[in-house]
Amino acid sequence: MLNFSNNLIYILILVNVEYMHNDLLYNKFLYTFVFFIDE
């Protein structure tokens, strides 16, 4: 399950880099989401 979560985060990061690398608000959301899962 943890491995699946890590893969999902990796995909989200790829999407972020590919399509929204200039959107700081989205970056903040993504990092918060990753932090939330990590907790």
C-alpha positions in Angstrom: 0.0 0.0 0.0 2.8 2.3 0.8 4.5 1.6 -2.5 1.2 2.4 -4.3 1.0 5.7 -2.5 4.6 6.5 -3.4 3.8 5.8 -7.1 0.8 8.0 -6.9 2.8 10.9 -5.5 5.4 10.3 -8.2 2.7 10.6 -10.9 1.3 13.7 -9.3 4.8 15.3 -9.3 5.3 14.4 -12.9 1.9 16.0 -13.8 2.9 19.0 -11.8 6.2 19.4 -13.5 4.8 18.9 -16.9 1.7 21.1 -16.8 1.8 23.4 -13.8 5.4 24.1 -13.0 4.7 27.8 -13.0 1.6 27.6 -10.7 2.9 28.2 -7.2 -0.5 27.8 -5.7 -0.7 24.3 -7.2 2.8 23.5 -6.0 1.8 24.5 -2.5 -1.2 22.2 -2.7 0.8 19.3 -4.0 3.5 19.6 -1.3 0.8 19.9 1.4 -0.9 16.8 -0.1 2.4 14.9 0.0 3.0 16.0 3.6 -0.5 15.0 4.6 0.0 11.5 3.2 3.5 11.2 4.7 2.0 11.9 8.1 
